Amino acid sequence: MAEPVVQTIELTKRYGAQVAVDRLTLEVCEGEVFGFLGPNGAGKTTTILMLLGLSEPSSGTARVCGLDPTRAPVPVKRLVGYLPENVGFYEDMTGYDNLQYVTRLNGVRDRDARPRIEGALETVGLAGERRKRVGAYSKGMRQRLGIAEVLVRQPRVVFLDEPTVGLDPDATQRMLELIRSLSRDQGMTVFLSSHLLDQVQRVSDRVGIMLAGRLVAAGSIDELARRSLGVDQARYTLEEIFMRYFRQEQPAAAPAGR
């Protein structure tokens, strides 16, 4: 297997008596799309925030591109891209100008940034909307502009938190194609957090299942099908596999964090 670019060992986050993430140990390898699955409240967003250095773990360790995001949050942020569920842009600026602002913040000269921005907008299908103010963008267009922002920063790892929630079927399909292209065409590692199992199944190389803050299973969909159901994945969907684990863990499950 390729070298892991995301690694956690016993990573834990507590809020008082509540355990949002409970001793999470996982590895995500370079160039793969890793689907991080679980219902709302399973601890997915909390995990991402710790991996980005935006929240400090209560115990355990994390490494992103070999760096500890708690001790070296700024260097980690230079190597990763992050698309939250509700991506924010300057509404009164155009799509192009928003991306140019990002490249300037990252120290890229305008003449060097221009081909990056043009290429990113072409990749996400927004070249024709480059001069439109973002305030007039639909949610699907905003999400695609978020992917364009990831592309212009050229990160090694991309964290996507529920990137298709609220999108119509056409926008969802566009987004899934873009997610897959980040790995296939751009060589990036994609950490995809979602509760929409059918969509995750279409793009992920491996998945991890979170329930009540605990990672209860991780592997390829075929491995999980054989492990939980004893059958080949062609006969079962990821949702059926997930529900098998959910039923097994339900007696021990308790409310956790986001």
ChimeraX commands (.cxc) that place a marker at each C-alpha (Angstrom):
marker #1 position 0.00,0.00,0.00 radius 0.5
marker #1 position 1.03,3.62,-0.54 radius 0.5
marker #1 position 2.33,5.65,2.37 radius 0.5
marker #1 position -0.50,6.96,4.59 radius 0.5
marker #1 position -1.01,10.72,4.34 radius 0.5
marker #1 position -3.68,10.78,7.05 radius 0.5
marker #1 position -3.12,8.73,10.18 radius 0.5
marker #1 position -4.70,8.73,13.61 radius 0.5
marker #1 position -3.89,6.65,16.69 radius 0.5
marker #1 position -6.42,6.51,19.53 radius 0.5
marker #1 position -7.62,10.00,18.58 radius 0.5
marker #1 position -10.23,11.16,21.10 radius 0.5
marker #1 position -12.30,14.29,21.58 radius 0.5
marker #1 position -14.39,14.92,24.70 radius 0.5
marker #1 position -16.73,17.76,25.54 radius 0.5
marker #1 position -17.14,17.38,29.27 radius 0.5
marker #1 position -18.68,13.95,29.85 radius 0.5
marker #1 position -19.63,13.56,26.18 radius 0.5
marker #1 position -17.24,11.63,23.93 radius 0.5
marker #1 position -17.54,12.95,20.37 radius 0.5
marker #1 position -14.69,10.86,18.90 radius 0.5
marker #1 position -13.65,7.72,20.73 radius 0.5
marker #1 position -10.12,6.33,20.22 radius 0.5
marker #1 position -10.14,6.65,16.44 radius 0.5
marker #1 position -7.35,4.75,14.67 radius 0.5
marker #1 position -7.24,4.85,10.88 radius 0.5
marker #1 position -4.98,5.34,7.86 radius 0.5
marker #1 position -5.73,6.96,4.53 radius 0.5
marker #1 position -3.26,6.25,1.74 radius 0.5
marker #1 position -1.93,8.65,-0.84 radius 0.5
marker #1 position -4.10,9.09,-3.93 radius 0.5
marker #1 position -7.18,7.26,-2.68 radius 0.5
marker #1 position -10.73,8.45,-2.12 radius 0.5
marker #1 position -11.63,7.51,1.45 radius 0.5
marker #1 position -15.33,7.62,2.32 radius 0.5
marker #1 position -15.88,8.56,5.96 radius 0.5
marker #1 position -19.41,7.38,6.69 radius 0.5
marker #1 position -21.88,7.80,9.48 radius 0.5
marker #1 position -25.16,9.42,10.47 radius 0.5
marker #1 position -25.34,13.01,11.64 radius 0.5
marker #1 position -23.78,13.14,15.11 radius 0.5
marker #1 position -21.35,10.28,14.50 radius 0.5
marker #1 position -18.24,12.41,15.02 radius 0.5
marker #1 position -17.25,12.96,11.37 radius 0.5
marker #1 position -16.99,16.75,11.39 radius 0.5
marker #1 position -15.24,16.74,14.76 radius 0.5
marker #1 position -12.63,14.38,13.32 radius 0.5
marker #1 position -12.05,16.62,10.30 radius 0.5
marker #1 position -11.63,19.69,12.51 radius 0.5
marker #1 position -8.95,17.88,14.53 radius 0.5
marker #1 position -7.16,16.78,11.35 radius 0.5
marker #1 position -7.17,20.38,10.12 radius 0.5
marker #1 position -5.78,21.72,13.39 radius 0.5
marker #1 position -8.99,23.65,14.07 radius 0.5
marker #1 position -9.84,21.65,17.20 radius 0.5
marker #1 position -7.44,20.15,19.72 radius 0.5
marker #1 position -7.86,16.46,20.60 radius 0.5
marker #1 position -8.39,15.41,24.20 radius 0.5
marker #1 position -5.95,12.53,23.71 radius 0.5
marker #1 position -4.35,10.43,21.01 radius 0.5
marker #1 position -2.36,11.55,17.98 radius 0.5
marker #1 position -2.96,12.58,14.38 radius 0.5
marker #1 position -0.65,13.05,11.40 radius 0.5
marker #1 position -1.48,14.75,8.11 radius 0.5
marker #1 position 1.29,14.57,5.52 radius 0.5
marker #1 position 3.59,13.57,8.36 radius 0.5
marker #1 position 2.75,16.65,10.45 radius 0.5
marker #1 position 0.88,16.98,13.74 radius 0.5
marker #1 position -2.02,19.37,13.01 radius 0.5
marker #1 position -2.18,20.45,16.66 radius 0.5
marker #1 position 1.50,21.41,16.86 radius 0.5
marker #1 position 1.90,22.58,13.25 radius 0.5
marker #1 position -1.52,23.86,12.12 radius 0.5
marker #1 position -0.21,26.44,9.63 radius 0.5
marker #1 position 2.10,24.04,7.72 radius 0.5
marker #1 position -0.75,21.50,7.61 radius 0.5
marker #1 position -3.12,24.10,6.17 radius 0.5
marker #1 position -0.62,24.79,3.38 radius 0.5
marker #1 position -0.81,21.13,2.35 radius 0.5
marker #1 position -4.56,20.51,2.57 radius 0.5
marker #1 position -7.78,21.78,1.05 radius 0.5
marker #1 position -11.09,21.92,2.88 radius 0.5
marker #1 position -14.61,22.16,1.48 radius 0.5
marker #1 position -17.17,22.50,4.31 radius 0.5
marker #1 position -20.84,21.67,3.89 radius 0.5
marker #1 position -21.67,25.37,3.50 radius 0.5
marker #1 position -18.77,26.91,1.64 radius 0.5
marker #1 position -18.31,30.66,2.04 radius 0.5
marker #1 position -17.21,33.21,-0.56 radius 0.5
marker #1 position -17.37,36.97,-0.93 radius 0.5
marker #1 position -20.83,37.46,-2.40 radius 0.5
marker #1 position -20.10,40.77,-4.15 radius 0.5
marker #1 position -17.00,39.43,-5.91 radius 0.5
marker #1 position -16.96,37.32,-9.05 radius 0.5
marker #1 position -15.98,33.68,-9.09 radius 0.5
marker #1 position -12.66,34.57,-10.71 radius 0.5
marker #1 position -11.94,37.32,-8.19 radius 0.5
marker #1 position -12.68,35.01,-5.26 radius 0.5
marker #1 position -10.14,32.51,-6.57 radius 0.5
marker #1 position -7.60,35.25,-7.24 radius 0.5
marker #1 position -8.02,36.42,-3.65 radius 0.5
marker #1 position -7.22,32.89,-2.46 radius 0.5
marker #1 position -4.08,32.64,-4.61 radius 0.5
marker #1 position -2.87,36.02,-3.36 radius 0.5
marker #1 position -3.38,34.89,0.24 radius 0.5
marker #1 position -1.22,31.88,-0.61 radius 0.5
marker #1 position 1.56,34.03,-2.02 radius 0.5
marker #1 position 1.03,33.18,-5.69 radius 0.5
marker #1 position 1.80,35.99,-8.13 radius 0.5
marker #1 position -1.12,37.01,-10.36 radius 0.5
marker #1 position 0.68,36.04,-13.57 radius 0.5
marker #1 position 1.32,32.56,-12.18 radius 0.5
marker #1 position -2.14,32.28,-10.68 radius 0.5
marker #1 position -4.00,33.16,-13.88 radius 0.5
marker #1 position -3.52,29.80,-15.64 radius 0.5
marker #1 position -4.32,27.96,-12.40 radius 0.5
marker #1 position -7.57,29.88,-11.99 radius 0.5
marker #1 position -8.60,29.54,-15.63 radius 0.5
marker #1 position -7.80,25.84,-15.60 radius 0.5
marker #1 position -9.69,25.25,-12.35 radius 0.5
marker #1 position -12.78,27.08,-13.59 radius 0.5
marker #1 position -12.69,25.08,-16.81 radius 0.5
marker #1 position -12.36,21.81,-14.88 radius 0.5
marker #1 position -15.40,22.52,-12.69 radius 0.5
marker #1 position -17.51,23.84,-15.56 radius 0.5
marker #1 position -17.62,27.48,-14.45 radius 0.5
marker #1 position -15.48,29.13,-17.13 radius 0.5
marker #1 position -18.58,30.75,-18.60 radius 0.5
marker #1 position -19.62,32.08,-15.18 radius 0.5
marker #1 position -16.22,33.44,-14.17 radius 0.5
marker #1 position -17.36,37.09,-14.22 radius 0.5
marker #1 position -20.67,36.51,-12.46 radius 0.5
marker #1 position -20.94,37.66,-8.84 radius 0.5
marker #1 position -20.97,34.69,-6.46 radius 0.5
marker #1 position -24.11,36.08,-4.84 radius 0.5
marker #1 position -25.94,35.00,-8.01 radius 0.5
marker #1 position -24.50,31.45,-7.96 radius 0.5
marker #1 position -26.69,28.46,-7.15 radius 0.5
marker #1 position -25.62,26.11,-4.35 radius 0.5
marker #1 position -24.29,23.63,-6.90 radius 0.5
marker #1 position -22.21,26.36,-8.54 radius 0.5
marker #1 position -20.86,27.43,-5.14 radius 0.5
marker #1 position -19.83,23.85,-4.37 radius 0.5
marker #1 position -18.07,23.61,-7.73 radius 0.5
marker #1 position -16.34,26.92,-7.05 radius 0.5
marker #1 position -15.23,25.36,-3.76 radius 0.5
marker #1 position -13.61,22.53,-5.72 radius 0.5
marker #1 position -11.98,25.15,-7.96 radius 0.5
marker #1 position -10.57,26.81,-4.83 radius 0.5
marker #1 position -9.11,23.45,-3.85 radius 0.5
marker #1 position -7.54,23.05,-7.30 radius 0.5
marker #1 position -5.85,26.47,-7.37 radius 0.5
marker #1 position -4.23,25.75,-4.00 radius 0.5
marker #1 position -2.85,22.42,-5.31 radius 0.5
marker #1 position -3.03,20.55,-1.97 radius 0.5
marker #1 position -1.92,17.00,-1.29 radius 0.5
marker #1 position -5.05,16.14,0.71 radius 0.5
marker #1 position -8.63,17.36,0.31 radius 0.5
marker #1 position -11.22,17.16,3.10 radius 0.5
marker #1 position -14.81,17.31,1.84 radius 0.5
marker #1 position -17.58,17.57,4.44 radius 0.5
marker #1 position -21.01,16.59,3.03 radius 0.5
marker #1 position -20.25,18.17,-0.38 radius 0.5
marker #1 position -23.48,17.05,-2.08 radius 0.5
marker #1 position -26.07,17.85,0.60 radius 0.5
marker #1 position -28.85,19.99,-0.85 radius 0.5
marker #1 position -27.80,19.57,-4.47 radius 0.5
marker #1 position -30.19,18.51,-7.22 radius 0.5
marker #1 position -29.46,15.24,-9.11 radius 0.5
marker #1 position -27.57,16.93,-11.96 radius 0.5
marker #1 position -25.43,19.01,-9.59 radius 0.5
marker #1 position -24.79,15.92,-7.47 radius 0.5
marker #1 position -23.55,13.95,-10.47 radius 0.5
marker #1 position -21.25,16.82,-11.47 radius 0.5
marker #1 position -19.86,16.98,-7.94 radius 0.5
marker #1 position -19.22,13.23,-7.76 radius 0.5
marker #1 position -17.39,13.33,-11.09 radius 0.5
marker #1 position -15.25,16.20,-9.81 radius 0.5
marker #1 position -14.46,14.35,-6.58 radius 0.5
marker #1 position -13.30,11.30,-8.49 radius 0.5
marker #1 position -11.21,13.45,-10.83 radius 0.5
marker #1 position -9.34,14.96,-7.86 radius 0.5
marker #1 position -7.85,11.53,-7.21 radius 0.5
marker #1 position -7.73,10.12,-10.74 radius 0.5
marker #1 position -6.56,13.20,-12.67 radius 0.5
marker #1 position -5.02,15.48,-10.04 radius 0.5
marker #1 position -3.36,12.81,-7.86 radius 0.5
marker #1 position -4.87,14.18,-4.65 radius 0.5
marker #1 position -5.94,12.20,-1.61 radius 0.5
marker #1 position -9.63,12.76,-0.88 radius 0.5
marker #1 position -11.16,12.39,2.59 radius 0.5
marker #1 position -14.91,12.40,1.89 radius 0.5
marker #1 position -17.25,12.72,4.87 radius 0.5
marker #1 position -20.89,11.91,4.12 radius 0.5
marker #1 position -24.04,10.15,5.30 radius 0.5
marker #1 position -25.23,9.61,1.69 radius 0.5
marker #1 position -24.08,6.04,1.25 radius 0.5
marker #1 position -25.07,5.44,-2.37 radius 0.5
marker #1 position -23.01,8.44,-3.47 radius 0.5
marker #1 position -19.98,7.38,-1.44 radius 0.5
marker #1 position -20.15,3.92,-2.98 radius 0.5
marker #1 position -19.83,5.43,-6.46 radius 0.5
marker #1 position -16.53,7.23,-5.85 radius 0.5
marker #1 position -14.66,5.67,-2.90 radius 0.5
marker #1 position -11.75,3.25,-2.95 radius 0.5
marker #1 position -12.17,2.45,0.75 radius 0.5
marker #1 position -14.61,3.49,3.45 radius 0.5
marker #1 position -14.73,3.80,7.22 radius 0.5
marker #1 position -17.96,3.53,9.19 radius 0.5
marker #1 position -18.41,5.78,12.24 radius 0.5
marker #1 position -21.14,5.15,14.79 radius 0.5
marker #1 position -21.51,7.16,18.02 radius 0.5
marker #1 position -17.95,8.45,17.74 radius 0.5
marker #1 position -16.34,5.05,17.12 radius 0.5
marker #1 position -14.87,3.60,13.94 radius 0.5
marker #1 position -16.59,0.22,13.72 radius 0.5
marker #1 position -15.26,-0.91,10.33 radius 0.5
marker #1 position -12.84,0.17,7.59 radius 0.5
marker #1 position -11.81,-1.31,4.26 radius 0.5
marker #1 position -12.90,-1.63,0.65 radius 0.5
marker #1 position -16.60,-2.18,0.07 radius 0.5
marker #1 position -15.82,-5.72,-1.05 radius 0.5
marker #1 position -13.91,-6.38,2.19 radius 0.5
marker #1 position -16.74,-5.01,4.31 radius 0.5
marker #1 position -19.31,-7.06,2.40 radius 0.5
marker #1 position -17.35,-10.26,3.03 radius 0.5
marker #1 position -16.61,-9.33,6.65 radius 0.5
marker #1 position -20.14,-8.33,7.65 radius 0.5
marker #1 position -22.29,-10.36,5.26 radius 0.5
marker #1 position -20.04,-13.14,4.00 radius 0.5
marker #1 position -20.90,-12.35,0.37 radius 0.5
marker #1 position -19.43,-10.59,-2.62 radius 0.5
marker #1 position -20.23,-6.86,-2.80 radius 0.5
marker #1 position -21.95,-7.24,-6.19 radius 0.5
marker #1 position -24.99,-8.65,-4.38 radius 0.5
marker #1 position -25.25,-5.95,-1.71 radius 0.5
marker #1 position -25.19,-2.17,-1.57 radius 0.5
marker #1 position -23.10,-0.12,0.81 radius 0.5
marker #1 position -26.31,0.91,2.56 radius 0.5
marker #1 position -27.11,-2.75,3.35 radius 0.5
marker #1 position -23.58,-3.27,4.62 radius 0.5
marker #1 position -23.81,-0.14,6.75 radius 0.5
marker #1 position -27.14,-1.22,8.24 radius 0.5
marker #1 position -25.66,-4.57,9.25 radius 0.5
marker #1 position -22.96,-2.79,11.24 radius 0.5
marker #1 position -25.51,-0.29,12.57 radius 0.5
marker #1 position -27.72,-3.08,13.95 radius 0.5
marker #1 position -24.73,-4.84,15.50 radius 0.5
marker #1 position -23.55,-1.67,17.25 radius 0.5
marker #1 position -26.94,-0.24,18.16 radius 0.5
marker #1 position -27.12,-1.62,21.74 radius 0.5
marker #1 position -23.78,0.01,22.56 radius 0.5
marker #1 position -24.42,3.21,20.65 radius 0.5
marker #1 position -24.92,6.47,22.49 radius 0.5
marker #1 position -25.31,10.04,21.21 radius 0.5
marker #1 position -21.98,11.53,20.15 radius 0.5
marker #1 position -20.69,14.68,18.47 radius 0.5
marker #1 position -20.98,15.98,14.94 radius 0.5
marker link #1:1,2 radius 0.2
marker link #1:2,3 radius 0.2
marker link #1:3,4 radius 0.2
marker link #1:4,5 radius 0.2
marker link #1:5,6 radius 0.2
marker link #1:6,7 radius 0.2
marker link #1:7,8 radius 0.2
marker link #1:8,9 radius 0.2
marker link #1:9,10 radius 0.2
marker link #1:10,11 radius 0.2
marker link #1:11,12 radius 0.2
marker link #1:12,13 radius 0.2
marker link #1:13,14 radius 0.2
marker link #1:14,15 radius 0.2
marker link #1:15,16 radius 0.2
marker link #1:16,17 radius 0.2
marker link #1:17,18 radius 0.2
marker link #1:18,19 radius 0.2
marker link #1:19,20 radius 0.2
marker link #1:20,21 radius 0.2
marker link #1:21,22 radius 0.2
marker link #1:22,23 radius 0.2
marker link #1:23,24 radius 0.2
marker link #1:24,25 radius 0.2
marker link #1:25,26 radius 0.2
marker link #1:26,27 radius 0.2
marker link #1:27,28 radius 0.2
marker link #1:28,29 radius 0.2
marker link #1:29,30 radius 0.2
marker link #1:30,31 radius 0.2
marker link #1:31,32 radius 0.2
marker link #1:32,33 radius 0.2
marker link #1:33,34 radius 0.2
marker link #1:34,35 radius 0.2
marker link #1:35,36 radius 0.2
marker link #1:36,37 radius 0.2
marker link #1:37,38 radius 0.2
marker link #1:38,39 radius 0.2
marker link #1:39,40 radius 0.2
marker link #1:40,41 radius 0.2
marker link #1:41,42 radius 0.2
marker link #1:42,43 radius 0.2
marker link #1:43,44 radius 0.2
marker link #1:44,45 radius 0.2
marker link #1:45,46 radius 0.2
marker link #1:46,47 radius 0.2
marker link #1:47,48 radius 0.2
marker link #1:48,49 radius 0.2
marker link #1:49,50 radius 0.2
marker link #1:50,51 radius 0.2
marker link #1:51,52 radius 0.2
marker link #1:52,53 radius 0.2
marker link #1:53,54 radius 0.2
marker link #1:54,55 radius 0.2
marker link #1:55,56 radius 0.2
marker link #1:56,57 radius 0.2
marker link #1:57,58 radius 0.2
marker link #1:58,59 radius 0.2
marker link #1:59,60 radius 0.2
marker link #1:60,61 radius 0.2
marker link #1:61,62 radius 0.2
marker link #1:62,63 radius 0.2
marker link #1:63,64 radius 0.2
marker link #1:64,65 radius 0.2
marker link #1:65,66 radius 0.2
marker link #1:66,67 radius 0.2
marker link #1:67,68 radius 0.2
marker link #1:68,69 radius 0.2
marker link #1:69,70 radius 0.2
marker link #1:70,71 radius 0.2
marker link #1:71,72 radius 0.2
marker link #1:72,73 radius 0.2
marker link #1:73,74 radius 0.2
marker link #1:74,75 radius 0.2
marker link #1:75,76 radius 0.2
marker link #1:76,77 radius 0.2
marker link #1:77,78 radius 0.2
marker link #1:78,79 radius 0.2
marker link #1:79,80 radius 0.2
marker link #1:80,81 radius 0.2
marker link #1:81,82 radius 0.2
marker link #1:82,83 radius 0.2
marker link #1:83,84 radius 0.2
marker link #1:84,85 radius 0.2
marker link #1:85,86 radius 0.2
marker link #1:86,87 radius 0.2
marker link #1:87,88 radius 0.2
marker link #1:88,89 radius 0.2
marker link #1:89,90 radius 0.2
marker link #1:90,91 radius 0.2
marker link #1:91,92 radius 0.2
marker link #1:92,93 radius 0.2
marker link #1:93,94 radius 0.2
marker link #1:94,95 radius 0.2
marker link #1:95,96 radius 0.2
marker link #1:96,97 radius 0.2
marker link #1:97,98 radius 0.2
marker link #1:98,99 radius 0.2
marker link #1:99,100 radius 0.2
marker link #1:100,101 radius 0.2
marker link #1:101,102 radius 0.2
marker link #1:102,103 radius 0.2
marker link #1:103,104 radius 0.2
marker link #1:104,105 radius 0.2
marker link #1:105,106 radius 0.2
marker link #1:106,107 radius 0.2
marker link #1:107,108 radius 0.2
marker link #1:108,109 radius 0.2
marker link #1:109,110 radius 0.2
marker link #1:110,111 radius 0.2
marker link #1:111,112 radius 0.2
marker link #1:112,113 radius 0.2
marker link #1:113,114 radius 0.2
marker link #1:114,115 radius 0.2
marker link #1:115,116 radius 0.2
marker link #1:116,117 radius 0.2
marker link #1:117,118 radius 0.2
marker link #1:118,119 radius 0.2
marker link #1:119,120 radius 0.2
marker link #1:120,121 radius 0.2
marker link #1:121,122 radius 0.2
marker link #1:122,123 radius 0.2
marker link #1:123,124 radius 0.2
marker link #1:124,125 radius 0.2
marker link #1:125,126 radius 0.2
marker link #1:126,127 radius 0.2
marker link #1:127,128 radius 0.2
marker link #1:128,129 radius 0.2
marker link #1:129,130 radius 0.2
marker link #1:130,131 radius 0.2
marker link #1:131,132 radius 0.2
marker link #1:132,133 radius 0.2
marker link #1:133,134 radius 0.2
marker link #1:134,135 radius 0.2
marker link #1:135,136 radius 0.2
marker link #1:136,137 radius 0.2
marker link #1:137,138 radius 0.2
marker link #1:138,139 radius 0.2
marker link #1:139,140 radius 0.2
marker link #1:140,141 radius 0.2
marker link #1:141,142 radius 0.2
marker link #1:142,143 radius 0.2
marker link #1:143,144 radius 0.2
marker link #1:144,145 radius 0.2
marker link #1:145,146 radius 0.2
marker link #1:146,147 radius 0.2
marker link #1:147,148 radius 0.2
marker link #1:148,149 radius 0.2
marker link #1:149,150 radius 0.2
marker link #1:150,151 radius 0.2
marker link #1:151,152 radius 0.2
marker link #1:152,153 radius 0.2
marker link #1:153,154 radius 0.2
marker link #1:154,155 radius 0.2
marker link #1:155,156 radius 0.2
marker link #1:156,157 radius 0.2
marker link #1:157,158 radius 0.2
marker link #1:158,159 radius 0.2
marker link #1:159,160 radius 0.2
marker link #1:160,161 radius 0.2
marker link #1:161,162 radius 0.2
marker link #1:162,163 radius 0.2
marker link #1:163,164 radius 0.2
marker link #1:164,165 radius 0.2
marker link #1:165,166 radius 0.2
marker link #1:166,167 radius 0.2
marker link #1:167,168 radius 0.2
marker link #1:168,169 radius 0.2
marker link #1:169,170 radius 0.2
marker link #1:170,171 radius 0.2
marker link #1:171,172 radius 0.2
marker link #1:172,173 radius 0.2
marker link #1:173,174 radius 0.2
marker link #1:174,175 radius 0.2
marker link #1:175,176 radius 0.2
marker link #1:176,177 radius 0.2
marker link #1:177,178 radius 0.2
marker link #1:178,179 radius 0.2
marker link #1:179,180 radius 0.2
marker link #1:180,181 radius 0.2
marker link #1:181,182 radius 0.2
marker link #1:182,183 radius 0.2
marker link #1:183,184 radius 0.2
marker link #1:184,185 radius 0.2
marker link #1:185,186 radius 0.2
marker link #1:186,187 radius 0.2
marker link #1:187,188 radius 0.2
marker link #1:188,189 radius 0.2
marker link #1:189,190 radius 0.2
marker link #1:190,191 radius 0.2
marker link #1:191,192 radius 0.2
marker link #1:192,193 radius 0.2
marker link #1:193,194 radius 0.2
marker link #1:194,195 radius 0.2
marker link #1:195,196 radius 0.2
marker link #1:196,197 radius 0.2
marker link #1:197,198 radius 0.2
marker link #1:198,199 radius 0.2
marker link #1:199,200 radius 0.2
marker link #1:200,201 radius 0.2
marker link #1:201,202 radius 0.2
marker link #1:202,203 radius 0.2
marker link #1:203,204 radius 0.2
marker link #1:204,205 radius 0.2
marker link #1:205,206 radius 0.2
marker link #1:206,207 radius 0.2
marker link #1:207,208 radius 0.2
marker link #1:208,209 radius 0.2
marker link #1:209,210 radius 0.2
marker link #1:210,211 radius 0.2
marker link #1:211,212 radius 0.2
marker link #1:212,213 radius 0.2
marker link #1:213,214 radius 0.2
marker link #1:214,215 radius 0.2
marker link #1:215,216 radius 0.2
marker link #1:216,217 radius 0.2
marker link #1:217,218 radius 0.2
marker link #1:218,219 radius 0.2
marker link #1:219,220 radius 0.2
marker link #1:220,221 radius 0.2
marker link #1:221,222 radius 0.2
marker link #1:222,223 radius 0.2
marker link #1:223,224 radius 0.2
marker link #1:224,225 radius 0.2
marker link #1:225,226 radius 0.2
marker link #1:226,227 radius 0.2
marker link #1:227,228 radius 0.2
marker link #1:228,229 radius 0.2
marker link #1:229,230 radius 0.2
marker link #1:230,231 radius 0.2
marker link #1:231,232 radius 0.2
marker link #1:232,233 radius 0.2
marker link #1:233,234 radius 0.2
marker link #1:234,235 radius 0.2
marker link #1:235,236 radius 0.2
marker link #1:236,237 radius 0.2
marker link #1:237,238 radius 0.2
marker link #1:238,239 radius 0.2
marker link #1:239,240 radius 0.2
marker link #1:240,241 radius 0.2
marker link #1:241,242 radius 0.2
marker link #1:242,243 radius 0.2
marker link #1:243,244 radius 0.2
marker link #1:244,245 radius 0.2
marker link #1:245,246 radius 0.2
marker link #1:246,247 radius 0.2
marker link #1:247,248 radius 0.2
marker link #1:248,249 radius 0.2
marker link #1:249,250 radius 0.2
marker link #1:250,251 radius 0.2
marker link #1:251,252 radius 0.2
marker link #1:252,253 radius 0.2
marker link #1:253,254 radius 0.2
marker link #1:254,255 radius 0.2
marker link #1:255,256 radius 0.2
marker link #1:256,257 radius 0.2
marker link #1:257,258 radius 0.2
view
